[in-house]
Amino acid sequence: MKEFNDRLLQSGFTFIVRWGRIAVCWLVACQAAMAQPASDNAPQNTIPDIALEEAVDWPDFLGACDWQRDTMPRSWDEAPFTGNGEQGTLVYQVNERTVQFDVGCSAAHDHRPWQEDDLSEKHVEVLNRGRHFIGHLELRLPAEVTGGAARIGLWNAEASGTILSKNGNANWMAITHATQPIIHCELQTEGELADAEFVYVPRSPKSPRAVRAKAERTAAHPDPTSSSTDDGIQLVVQDLVAGGQTAVAWFTQREGNRIRLWLSVQHSFPNANASAQVVDAVRSAIGADYQAWIESHREWWHAYYPKSFLHTGDSFWDSFYWIQQYKLACATRDQGWIIDNQGPWLQPTAWSATWWNLNAQLSHAGGYTANRRGTVSALRQKLEDNREHLTQNVAEPYRHDSSAMGRSSSGWDLVAHVGEPGGRSGMDPKIGAECGNLLWALHNVDLEYRYWSDESIRDRTLYPLLKRAVNYYRHFLKRGDDGMWHLPRTYSPEYRLAEDCTYDLDLLRWGAGRLVEIAGEKQLSDTEEPLLPVWRDLAENLARVQANDTGRAIGRDVWLTGGHRHWSHLMAIYPLRTITPESEAGRALIERSLKHWRSFGRGIAGYSHTASSCMASILGDGDSALEYLEQLRPYLRPNTFYSEIGLPVMETPLHGATAMQEMMLQSHRGTLRIFPAVPSSWSDVSIRNFRGEGGFLVSGQMEESQCRWIMVESTVGGDVDVVPPPGAYQWCKNTDPANVPANQGTLRLRTARADRFLIWPVGEPRPEIGFRQ
């Protein structure tokens, strides 16, 4: 990690923001209604337009954020990476004469029936139903490597590098095409490296977890088969015992000292037609106009980045943030694959599937505020597509009205035996009592609904699945002598079993309360929704979480007495925000719970620091938020990937970017808190088009630790409370003339679609919106 840090500093990391190179102009249409602020003297019928210009020199800005390495990467965690949400590659040297280009595909899963799994791995189905190995490309060199360098060019989403030998060199470039199922490599060689060649090395489609556990499947897949087409396309096919296949096709073109290679990897199930798909994909790519084909890849990425903007002025964290934005779009796409523990870059691991007690939820958490819906929609879409399997996850007596998610599942059908309150027979005691994971996943779905105000999400996915997830707990709740509903023992992830487990109570209380709210939005009566009284009863009479002078308990009479890497007992603080610092009691409870959780100095993971940073931001403590975030640095691998016990996992660096967003914008319960926890060392920060609940887009700028201006745009209309940093502000709607001093504190806006509000300090001239030269 030190080399990554030093390289960033050596780059100078200057942010060049100019007028005129990339200009985005918005002309806001006239609106008939005027916002009603907290002030009584709001003018009426002032409706001229606002013209807002914003310019960012994106190639220069992102060029300063590029990942760079001045030595040859030697492993997956040092490697430059590319991806398109399904396929991807990592590039690194494996011996003196070989550079490996991994070939990954998130779609490539084993499809053996879960009923046939021997359940030797703690009664979970991942041995039969997880990801499988595919193979890799090798760049074989005629001389030994003496040095080199590598880079990820963020703006064009290209990995590149130099390979040096004693009397020669090679320059390479790799992309995973943004919209086509192709990994493309180009190589230019000189001197003794002129005869370098690409060779594809197939692997048997084994489960990484099964190999690691020395529990390989008794019905082995056939060995891969190789062939070629009449027009020179090479093909390797993995036929799978349960049906379907994974296929890799590639074509190599050599012109003098330049080699170009196009490769596609595809997976099909239940049909065995992946081989035809990859050949068609490669044939289409090599037949396209090369420059136009490359440009179409770049155009996708050039449209992706400007959906939002963040500049903190801290060289390390700005680069880190934008590498994570790149990584998000490499790992998932709109309604595509959930970001599992590997993304497109499968490695030897025990975690070759999707984990649901933290990982999937955190991996997708950063797309909401970043206004990147295509990076969050996959989680919702997979839940929607696999409703039947979420029902199968619970035991047969509960399937008529319940659904749930186990700890880990395949990424393609989400089948995963779920625990039961009190424990499920035949399962590992902890996994067999872990029950709340679907509720947490549905909180992510709720964020997508609220941030984009898309009622189709509410009605098709959120409401029906949330009903079934809450119903699952109802089968196990018992009314106590105190009149409250109590839970048998369940598992608090990463800690221990407990009755009235806080993890489950927090999620269940949120779920029941949210169902009441949604029924209200839909204007459903008790007759139309007979479960409404049940949900109100749960919301009001669910067992209370215990707390003492150390903070919240793990469960009834179970207290936190040692290191705990998960914050499973603090879900009500983050991400659910059902406990907030708005009340004195809420603030005190958050403060002492966070302090006690972090007091043990052991049993901590990287995501412990990112979650702590988010909680500190909720408290408005930006300096502590940054202090916690800084503690993530030692956990980051040189290419910003992450591992536990030496095995790669995805979620934590992505969540580090989410923690940075929490410092800039918080949106909850109809309130936008703008620059709520900016660290004092980040004196000059800018955001553009960050998104909040209700479809509000927020831009703003701070200079010398003072807020200079805020812009709020309403994309759908509705009321919102805006809380800027402390100070007195004036505002106008859509134009200059309506300058009105606002009360200190909250500015209440009543908006129509496309309204824009400019807010700036009292006594200052209306700002010229844009970045400093």
C-alpha positions in Angstrom: 0.0 0.0 0.0 2.9 2.4 0.7 3.9 2.2 -3.0 0.4 3.1 -4.0 0.4 6.1 -1.6 3.8 7.3 -2.8 2.9 7.0 -6.4 -0.2 9.2 -5.9 1.9 11.9 -4.2 4.5 11.7 -7.0 1.8 12.4 -9.5 1.4 15.9 -8.1 -2.3 15.2 -8.0 -3.4 18.6 -9.1 -7.0 19.2 -10.0 -7.4 21.2 -13.1 -10.9 22.5 -13.5 -11.5 24.9 -16.3 -14.3 26.5 -18.2 -15.0 25.5 -21.7 -13.5 22.0 -22.3 -16.4 20.0 -21.1 -19.4 22.3 -20.6 -22.8 21.1 -19.4 -25.5 23.7 -19.6 -28.8 23.4 -17.9 -31.7 25.8 -18.7 -34.4 25.4 -16.2 -38.0 25.8 -17.4 -40.3 28.3 -15.7 -42.3 27.0 -12.9 -45.7 28.3 -11.7 -45.3 27.7 -8.0 -42.9 29.4 -5.7 -41.2 27.4 -2.9 -42.3 28.3 0.6 -39.3 28.6 2.9 -39.1 29.1 6.6 -39.3 32.9 6.1 -42.7 34.6 6.0 -41.6 37.2 3.4 -41.2 34.9 0.4 -41.9 36.8 -2.8 -44.5 35.4 -5.2 -44.6 34.9 -9.0 -40.9 35.4 -9.6 -40.3 32.9 -12.4 -37.3 33.7 -14.7 -34.9 31.0 -15.7 -31.5 30.1 -14.2 -28.7 29.2 -16.5 -26.2 27.0 -14.7 -22.8 26.1 -16.3 -20.5 23.6 -14.9 -17.2 22.6 -16.4 -14.8 19.8 -15.4 -11.8 18.9 -17.5 -12.5 15.2 -17.0 -9.5 13.7 -18.8 -7.1 15.9 -16.7 -9.0 15.5 -13.5 -9.3 11.7 -13.7 -5.7 11.4 -15.1 -4.5 12.8 -11.8 -6.6 10.1 -10.1 -5.3 7.2 -12.2 -3.9 4.1 -10.4 -0.2 3.7 -11.2 2.6 1.4 -10.3 6.3 1.7 -11.1 7.1 -2.0 -10.8 5.7 -5.1 -12.4 2.6 -6.3 -10.5 3.2 -9.8 -9.2 -0.2 -10.9 -7.9 -4.0 -10.3 -8.1 -3.8 -7.6 -5.4 -1.2 -5.6 -7.2 -2.7 -6.0 -10.6 -4.5 -3.4 -12.8 -8.0 -4.5 -13.6 -10.8 -4.0 -16.1 -14.4 -5.1 -16.2 -17.8 -4.5 -17.8 -20.1 -5.9 -15.1 -19.8 -9.5 -16.2 -16.4 -10.1 -17.7 -13.1 -8.9 -16.4 -9.3 -9.3 -16.3 -6.4 -8.7 -13.9 -2.9 -8.4 -15.3 0.2 -9.5 -13.4 3.6 -11.3 -13.8 3.7 -14.9 -12.6 7.3 -15.8 -13.4 10.4 -14.5 -15.1 8.9 -14.9 -18.6 5.1 -14.9 -18.2 2.5 -12.2 -17.6 -1.0 -13.5 -16.8 -4.2 -12.0 -18.0 -7.0 -13.5 -15.9 -10.2 -14.4 -17.6 -13.3 -13.9 -15.3 -17.0 -14.1 -15.8 -19.6 -13.4 -13.1 -22.1 -15.5 -14.9 -20.1 -18.7 -14.8 -21.7 -20.8 -12.1 -22.2 -24.5 -11.3 -25.9 -25.4 -11.5 -26.1 -28.7 -9.6 -29.4 -29.0 -7.8 -29.2 -27.8 -4.3 -31.1 -31.0 -3.2 -28.0 -33.0 -4.3 -25.5 -31.1 -2.3 -23.9 -33.2 0.5 -24.1 -30.0 2.7 -20.7 -30.8 4.1 -19.9 -27.1 4.4 -22.1 -26.1 7.4 -25.3 -27.1 5.6 -24.9 -24.4 2.9 -25.1 -25.1 -0.8 -22.1 -23.2 -2.1 -20.0 -26.2 -2.9 -22.5 -27.2 -5.7 -23.8 -23.8 -6.7 -21.0 -21.2 -6.6 -18.6 -19.8 -9.2 -16.2 -22.0 -11.0 -12.7 -21.6 -12.5 -12.5 -20.8 -16.2 -8.8 -20.3 -17.3 -6.5 -17.4 -18.2 -4.3 -15.9 -20.9 -0.6 -16.1 -20.6 1.7 -13.6 -22.4 4.7 -15.7 -22.9 7.9 -13.8 -23.4 11.2 -14.9 -25.1 13.4 -13.2 -22.5 13.3 -12.6 -18.8 11.5 -9.6 -17.4 13.8 -7.0 -15.7 11.2 -4.4 -14.9 8.1 -2.6 -15.9 5.1 -0.4 -14.9 1.3 -0.5 -15.0 -1.5 2.0 -15.0 -5.3 2.1 -15.0 -6.4 5.1 -17.2 -9.8 5.8 -15.5 -11.2 8.2 -18.1 -10.9 5.7 -21.0 -11.2 2.6 -18.7 -8.0 1.1 -20.0 -5.3 -0.8 -18.3 -1.8 -0.5 -19.8 1.8 -1.1 -18.9 5.4 -1.6 -20.0 7.4 -4.8 -19.8 11.1 -4.5 -19.9 13.8 -7.0 -20.6 17.6 -6.6 -21.0 17.4 -5.9 -24.7 13.8 -5.2 -25.4 10.5 -4.0 -24.2 6.8 -4.5 -24.7 3.9 -2.0 -24.3 0.5 -3.5 -23.6 -3.1 -2.2 -23.3 -6.2 -4.1 -22.2 -9.9 -3.2 -22.0 -13.0 -5.1 -21.2 -15.4 -3.5 -23.7 -18.1 -1.5 -21.9 -21.0 -2.7 -24.1 -19.7 -5.8 -25.8 -18.8 -9.2 -24.2 -15.1 -8.8 -25.2 -11.8 -8.6 -23.4 -9.3 -6.9 -25.8 -5.6 -6.8 -25.5 -3.0 -5.0 -27.7 0.8 -5.6 -27.5 3.6 -3.7 -29.2 7.0 -5.3 -28.9 10.6 -4.4 -29.6 14.0 -6.1 -29.5 14.3 -9.5 -27.9 10.6 -9.4 -26.9 9.4 -9.3 -30.5 8.3 -12.9 -30.6 6.1 -12.7 -27.5 2.8 -14.5 -27.9 -0.6 -15.0 -26.1 -1.5 -18.5 -25.1 -4.9 -19.4 -23.5 -4.6 -21.9 -20.6 -8.0 -23.6 -19.8 -8.9 -24.9 -16.3 -11.3 -27.5 -15.2 -14.5 -25.9 -14.0 -14.0 -26.7 -10.3 -15.4 -24.8 -7.4 -12.7 -22.8 -5.6 -14.3 -23.4 -2.3 -14.5 -27.2 -2.9 -10.8 -27.2 -4.0 -9.8 -25.3 -0.9 -11.9 -27.5 1.4 -10.5 -30.6 -0.3 -14.1 -31.6 -0.9 -14.3 -31.8 -4.7 -17.5 -33.0 -6.2 -17.8 -36.7 -6.7 -19.5 -36.1 -10.1 -16.7 -34.3 -11.8 -17.2 -32.0 -14.8 -15.8 -33.2 -18.0 -12.4 -31.8 -19.0 -12.5 -28.7 -21.3 -12.5 -29.4 -25.0 -10.6 -27.3 -27.6 -11.4 -26.6 -31.2 -11.2 -23.9 -33.9 -13.4 -22.4 -36.6 -12.6 -22.2 -40.3 -11.9 -18.5 -39.9 -9.3 -19.0 -37.2 -11.2 -18.4 -34.0 -10.0 -20.6 -31.1 -12.5 -22.1 -28.8 -12.5 -23.9 -25.4 -15.7 -25.3 -24.0 -16.5 -26.4 -20.4 -19.6 -28.6 -20.4 -21.2 -28.9 -17.0 -22.7 -32.0 -15.4 -25.9 -30.2 -14.5 -26.3 -28.8 -17.9 -25.2 -25.6 -19.5 -21.7 -24.6 -20.5 -19.0 -22.0 -20.2 -17.1 -21.2 -23.3 -14.1 -19.0 -24.2 -13.3 -17.9 -27.8 -10.4 -15.7 -29.0 -8.8 -14.5 -32.1 -5.2 -13.2 -32.4 -4.1 -10.8 -35.2 -0.4 -10.1 -35.7 1.0 -7.3 -37.9 4.7 -6.9 -37.6 5.5 -6.2 -33.9 1.9 -5.5 -33.0 -0.5 -8.2 -31.7 -4.2 -7.6 -31.1 -6.4 -10.2 -29.3 -10.1 -10.3 -28.9 -11.5 -12.8 -26.3 -15.0 -13.5 -25.1 -16.2 -15.7 -22.3 -19.9 -16.6 -22.1 -22.0 -18.9 -19.8 -25.3 -20.4 -20.7 -27.8 -22.4 -18.7 -29.9 -24.5 -19.2 -29.0 -24.3 -22.9 -25.6 -25.4 -24.0 -25.1 -22.6 -26.5 -22.3 -20.5 -24.9 -19.9 -21.8 -27.5 -22.0 -20.3 -30.3 -22.4 -17.0 -28.4 -18.6 -16.5 -27.9 -17.8 -17.2 -31.5 -20.4 -14.7 -32.6 -19.1 -12.1 -30.2 -15.5 -12.4 -31.3 -16.5 -12.5 -35.0 -18.5 -9.3 -34.5 -15.7 -7.5 -32.7 -13.0 -8.3 -35.2 -15.3 -7.4 -38.1 -16.1 -3.9 -36.6 -14.2 -0.7 -37.5 -11.5 -0.8 -34.9 -11.3 2.9 -34.0 -15.1 3.1 -33.9 -15.3 0.0 -31.7 -12.7 1.4 -29.2 -14.5 4.8 -29.2 -17.9 3.2 -28.4 -16.2 1.7 -25.3 -14.9 5.1 -24.3 -18.1 6.9 -24.9 -19.9 4.7 -22.4 -17.4 5.5 -19.7 -17.3 9.2 -20.6 -21.1 9.3 -20.0 -20.7 7.3 -16.7 -18.3 9.5 -14.7 -20.1 12.9 -15.0 -23.3 11.5 -13.4 -21.8 13.0 -10.2 -18.7 14.6 -8.9 -16.6 14.7 -5.7 -13.4 16.5 -5.0 -12.1 16.6 -1.4 -8.7 18.2 -2.1 -7.0 15.2 -0.4 -4.8 13.6 -3.0 -5.0 10.1 -1.6 -8.7 10.0 -0.9 -9.7 11.7 -4.2 -7.9 9.0 -6.2 -9.2 6.3 -4.0 -12.8 7.5 -4.4 -12.6 7.6 -8.2 -10.9 4.2 -8.5 -13.9 2.9 -6.5 -16.4 4.6 -8.9 -14.5 2.8 -11.7 -14.5 -0.5 -9.8 -18.3 -0.3 -9.3 -19.0 -0.1 -13.0 -16.4 -2.8 -13.7 -18.2 -5.1 -11.2 -21.9 -4.6 -12.0 -24.3 -3.1 -14.5 -27.9 -2.0 -14.6 -30.1 -5.0 -13.7 -27.0 -7.2 -14.2 -25.0 -9.3 -11.7 -25.0 -8.6 -8.0 -21.5 -7.8 -6.8 -20.6 -11.0 -5.0 -17.5 -11.5 -3.0 -15.3 -11.7 -6.1 -16.8 -9.5 -8.8 -15.6 -10.5 -12.3 -12.2 -11.4 -10.9 -12.6 -14.9 -9.4 -9.5 -16.1 -7.5 -8.8 -19.2 -5.4 -11.0 -18.5 -2.4 -13.5 -19.9 0.1 -15.9 -17.2 -0.9 -16.9 -18.1 -4.5 -20.5 -17.0 -4.0 -22.7 -14.2 -2.7 -22.7 -13.4 1.0 -25.7 -11.7 2.5 -24.9 -10.7 6.1 -23.0 -7.6 5.0 -21.1 -8.1 1.7 -23.6 -7.7 -1.0 -25.4 -4.8 0.8 -22.2 -2.8 1.4 -20.9 -3.4 -2.2 -23.9 -1.7 -3.6 -24.3 1.0 -1.0 -22.2 3.7 -2.8 -24.4 4.0 -5.9 -27.3 5.8 -4.3 -25.7 9.1 -3.3 -23.4 8.9 -6.3 -26.4 9.0 -8.6 -25.3 5.9 -10.3 -28.5 3.8 -10.5 -26.9 1.3 -12.8 -24.6 0.2 -10.0 -27.4 -0.6 -7.5 -30.2 -2.0 -9.6 -28.8 -5.5 -9.9 -29.4 -6.3 -6.3 -33.1 -5.4 -6.6 -33.5 -7.1 -9.9 -32.0 -10.4 -8.8 -34.4 -10.4 -5.8 -37.3 -9.7 -8.1 -36.3 -12.4 -10.5 -35.8 -15.1 -7.8 -38.9 -14.6 -5.6 -39.7 -18.3 -5.9 -36.3 -19.3 -4.6 -36.4 -16.8 -1.7 -39.6 -18.8 -0.8 -37.8 -22.1 -1.1 -35.1 -20.9 1.3 -37.5 -21.2 4.3 -38.7 -24.5 5.6 -41.8 -26.0 3.9 -44.3 -25.0 6.7 -43.6 -21.3 6.2 -43.5 -21.1 2.4 -47.2 -20.1 2.0 -46.5 -16.6 3.4 -42.7 -16.2 4.0 -39.4 -15.6 2.3 -35.9 -15.2 3.6 -32.2 -15.3 2.6 -29.5 -17.5 4.0 -25.9 -16.4 4.7 -24.6 -17.3 1.3 -26.1 -18.2 -2.1 -25.2 -18.7 -5.7 -25.4 -15.4 -7.6 -27.7 -16.8 -10.3 -30.8 -18.1 -8.3 -30.3 -17.0 -4.7 -31.1 -20.4 -3.3 -29.7 -20.5 0.3 -31.1 -22.4 3.3 -32.0 -19.8 5.9 -31.8 -20.1 9.6 -34.7 -20.0 12.0 -35.2 -18.3 15.3 -34.4 -21.0 17.8 -32.2 -22.8 15.2 -32.9 -24.9 12.1 -32.4 -28.6 12.4 -29.3 -30.0 10.7 -27.6 -26.7 10.1 -24.6 -25.2 11.7 -25.7 -23.6 15.0 -24.8 -20.1 13.9 -25.8 -20.2 10.3 -28.9 -22.1 11.3 -30.0 -19.2 13.4 -29.1 -16.3 11.1 -32.4 -14.9 9.8 -32.4 -11.2 9.0 -30.3 -10.9 5.8 -33.3 -10.5 3.4 -34.5 -7.6 5.4 -31.2 -5.9 5.1 -31.1 -6.5 1.4 -34.6 -5.0 1.1 -33.3 -1.9 2.9 -31.1 -1.5 -0.1 -34.1 -1.9 -2.4 -35.9 0.7 -0.4 -33.0 3.1 -0.9 -33.3 2.7 -4.7 -37.1 3.3 -4.4 -36.7 6.4 -2.3 -33.7 7.9 -4.1 -35.3 7.6 -7.5 -39.0 7.9 -6.4 -39.8 4.9 -8.6 -43.1 3.5 -7.4 -42.7 0.5 -9.7 -39.9 -0.7 -7.4 -42.2 -0.2 -4.3 -45.1 -2.0 -5.8 -43.4 -4.9 -7.7 -40.5 -5.8 -5.5 -40.2 -3.9 -2.1 -43.7 -4.2 -0.7 -44.5 -7.8 -1.6 -41.1 -9.1 -0.5 -41.0 -7.0 2.6 -44.4 -8.5 3.7 -43.0 -12.0 3.3 -39.7 -11.2 5.1 -41.6 -9.7 8.1 -44.1 -12.6 8.0 -41.2 -15.1 8.4 -40.5 -13.8 11.9 -44.1 -13.8 12.9 -44.0 -17.6 13.0 -41.5 -17.5 15.8 -42.4 -14.5 17.9 -43.9 -15.1 21.4 -45.9 -12.6 23.4 -44.3 -12.2 26.8 -45.8 -11.4 30.2 -44.7 -7.8 29.6 -47.0 -7.6 26.5 -44.1 -7.4 24.1 -43.2 -9.6 21.2 -40.0 -11.6 21.9 -37.7 -13.7 19.7 -36.0 -17.0 20.4 -32.3 -17.3 20.0 -30.9 -16.0 16.7 -27.4 -15.2 15.6 -25.9 -11.8 15.7 -23.5 -11.9 12.7 -19.8 -12.4 13.6 -20.5 -12.5 17.4 -22.9 -14.9 19.2 -26.3 -16.3 19.7 -28.9 -14.3 21.7 -32.5 -14.2 22.5 -34.1 -10.9 21.4 -31.1 -10.4 19.2 -30.5 -6.8 18.4 -29.6 -7.4 14.8 -33.0 -9.1 14.1 -35.0 -6.7 16.3 -33.6 -3.6 14.5 -34.3 -5.1 11.1 -37.7 -6.4 12.0 -38.8 -3.1 13.6 -37.6 -1.2 10.5 -39.4 -3.6 8.2 -42.7 -3.5 10.1 -42.6 0.3 10.3 -41.7 0.6 6.7 -44.7 -1.6 5.7 -47.0 0.7 7.7 -45.6 3.7 5.8 -45.8 2.2 2.4 -49.4 1.1 3.1 -50.1 4.7 3.9 -48.5 5.9 0.7 -50.7 3.5 -1.2 -53.7 4.7 0.8 -54.6 1.2 1.9 -57.2 0.7 4.6 -57.2 -2.1 7.2 -59.7 -3.9 5.0 -57.6 -3.7 1.9 -54.5 -4.7 3.8 -55.5 -7.0 6.7 -51.9 -7.1 8.0 -51.8 -3.4 8.8 -52.9 -3.9 12.4 -50.3 -6.7 12.8 -47.5 -4.4 11.5 -48.6 -1.6 13.8 -48.5 -4.0 16.7 -45.0 -5.1 15.8 -43.7 -1.6 15.3 -45.1 -0.6 18.7 -44.7 -3.7 20.8 -41.5 -5.5 19.6 -39.2 -6.2 22.4 -37.0 -3.2 23.3 -33.2 -3.4 22.8 -31.4 -3.3 26.0 -28.8 -0.6 26.7 -26.5 0.4 29.5 -23.6 2.8 30.1 -21.6 0.9 27.4 -24.3 1.3 24.8 -26.6 -1.2 23.0 -26.6 -4.9 23.8 -26.0 -7.8 21.4 -29.3 -9.3 22.6 -31.2 -9.9 25.8 -28.6 -10.0 28.6 -25.8 -10.5 26.1 -23.4 -7.6 26.1 -20.4 -6.7 23.9 -17.4 -7.8 26.0 -14.7 -8.2 23.3 -13.7 -7.4 19.8 -16.5 -7.5 17.2 -15.8 -6.7 13.6 -19.4 -6.5 12.6 -21.8 -3.7 13.9 -24.7 -6.1 13.9 -25.9 -4.6 17.2 -25.8 -1.1 15.8 -27.9 -1.5 12.7 -30.4 1.0 14.0 -27.7 3.7 13.8 -26.4 2.7 10.4 -27.7 1.9 7.9 -31.3 1.9 9.2 -31.1 5.3 10.9 -34.0 4.5 13.2 -31.9 5.9 16.0 -30.6 9.4 15.2 -28.7 12.2 17.0 -31.6 14.6 16.6 -32.7 13.9 20.2 -30.3 14.2 23.1 -31.0 10.6 24.2 -30.4 9.3 20.7 -27.1 11.2 20.3 -25.8 10.0 23.7 -26.7 6.3 22.9 -25.0 6.5 19.5 -21.9 8.1 21.0 -21.4 5.6 23.8 -22.3 2.6 21.6 -19.8 3.6 19.0 -17.1 4.3 21.6 -17.6 1.0 23.3 -17.6 -1.0 20.1 -14.3 0.5 19.1 -12.7 0.3 22.5 -11.3 -3.2 22.3 -8.6 -2.7 19.8 -8.9 -6.2 18.3 -11.3 -8.3 16.4 -11.6 -5.5 13.8 -11.9 -5.7 10.0 -11.6 -3.1 7.3 -15.4 -2.6 7.1 -15.4 -1.9 10.9 -13.6 1.3 10.1 -15.8 2.3 7.2 -19.0 1.7 9.3 -17.5 3.7 12.2 -16.7 6.5 9.8 -20.4 6.5 8.6 -21.6 6.7 12.2 -19.3 9.5 13.1 -20.6 11.4 10.1 -24.1 10.8 11.3 -23.0 12.5 14.5 -21.7 15.4 12.4 -18.1 14.7 13.6 -16.1 15.0 10.3 -12.7 14.8 12.0 -13.5 11.5 13.7 -15.1 10.2 10.4 -11.9 10.9 8.6 -9.8 9.4 11.5 -11.8 6.1 11.2 -11.5 6.2 7.4 -7.7 6.6 7.6 -7.6 3.4 9.6 -8.8 1.6 6.4 -5.5 2.3 4.6 -3.5 -0.6 6.0 -6.2 -3.0 4.9 -6.1 -1.9 1.3 -4.1 -3.9 -1.2 -1.8 -2.0 -3.6 -4.6 -1.9 -6.3 -7.3 -0.9 -3.7 -8.6 -4.5 -3.5 -9.2 -6.0 -0.1 -8.7 -9.4 1.5 -9.4 -11.3 4.7 -7.1 -14.2 5.8 -5.3 -13.6 2.5 -8.4 -14.2 0.3 -10.0 -11.5 -1.8 -13.4 -10.0 -1.0 -15.0 -6.9 -2.6 -17.1 -4.9 -0.2 -14.8 -2.9 2.0 -13.0 -0.5 -0.4 -16.3 0.2 -2.1 -17.9 1.0 1.2 -14.9 3.3 1.9 -16.2 5.5 -0.9 -19.7 5.4 0.6 -18.2 6.7 3.9 -16.8 9.6 2.0 -20.2 10.4 0.6 -21.7 10.4 4.1 -19.4 13.3 5.0 -20.8 15.4 2.1 -24.5 14.6 2.0 -27.0 12.7 4.2 -30.6 12.2 3.2 -33.2 10.7 5.5 -36.8 11.3 6.4 -37.3 14.2 4.1 -34.2 16.1 5.1 -31.0 16.9 3.1 -28.0 17.5 5.3 -25.4 19.2 3.1 -21.8 19.1 4.0 -22.8 17.6 7.4 -19.4 16.2 8.4 -16.6 17.6 6.3 -13.3 17.1 8.0 -11.5 20.2 9.0 -8.5 19.2 7.0 -10.6 19.1 3.8 -11.1 22.8 3.6 -12.0 23.0 -0.1 -14.5 20.4 -1.3 -17.0 20.2 -4.2 -19.9 17.9 -5.0 -22.0 17.9 -8.1 -25.3 16.0 -8.6 -25.2 13.9 -5.5 -28.6 12.3 -5.1 -30.9 12.3 -2.0 -34.2 10.7 -1.2 -37.1 12.1 -3.1 -35.0 12.4 -6.3 -33.2 15.6 -5.2 -29.9 16.4 -6.8 -27.4 18.4 -4.7 -24.4 20.3 -5.7 -22.2 22.6 -3.6 -18.8 24.0 -2.8 -16.8 24.8 0.3 -13.8 27.0 0.3 -11.5 27.6 3.3 -13.9 25.5 5.3 -16.9 27.8 4.5 -19.9 26.9 2.5 -20.0 29.2 -0.6 -23.0 27.9 -2.3 -25.5 25.0 -2.6 -27.7 24.0 -5.5 -30.8 21.7 -4.9 -32.6 20.4 -8.0 -36.0 18.6 -7.7 -36.3 15.9 -10.3 -39.8 14.8 -9.3 -41.2 17.5 -7.0 -42.2 17.3 -3.4 -41.2 18.9 0.0 -37.8 18.8 1.5 -35.9 20.2 4.4 -32.4 21.5 3.6 -29.9 21.8 6.4 -26.7 23.6 5.3 -23.6 24.0 7.4 -24.1 26.5 10.3 -24.6 30.1 9.2 -27.1 32.5 7.7 -28.1 31.9 4.1 -30.1 33.5 1.4 -31.7 31.7 -1.5 -33.4 32.1 -4.9 -35.5 29.8 -7.0 -34.6 29.4 -10.6 -33.3 33.0 -11.0 -31.6 36.0 -9.4 -34.2 38.5 -8.2 -35.7 36.4 -5.4 -33.0 36.8 -2.8 -34.5 36.0 0.5 -32.7 35.7 3.8 -33.4 32.2 5.3 -33.7 31.4 9.0 -30.6 29.8 10.4 -30.9 26.1 10.5 -33.5 24.4 8.3 -34.7 25.7 5.0 -38.0 24.2 4.0 -38.6 23.9 0.3 -41.9 23.1 -1.5 -40.9 22.1 -5.0 -42.2 21.2 -8.4 -40.4 19.0 -10.9 -37.3 20.8 -12.4 -37.2 23.5 -9.7 -33.7 24.6 -8.8 -32.7 26.5 -5.6 -29.5 28.3 -5.1 -28.4 28.9 -1.5 -25.5 31.0 -0.4 -24.3 33.0 2.6 -26.1 36.2 3.6 -24.1 39.3 2.7 -22.3 37.6 -0.2 -23.0 38.3 -3.9 -24.8 35.6 -5.8 -22.1 33.1 -6.7 -20.9 32.4 -10.2 -21.6 28.7 -10.2 -18.6 26.6 -11.3 -15.2 25.5 -10.2 -12.2 27.7 -9.3 -9.6 28.1 -12.1 
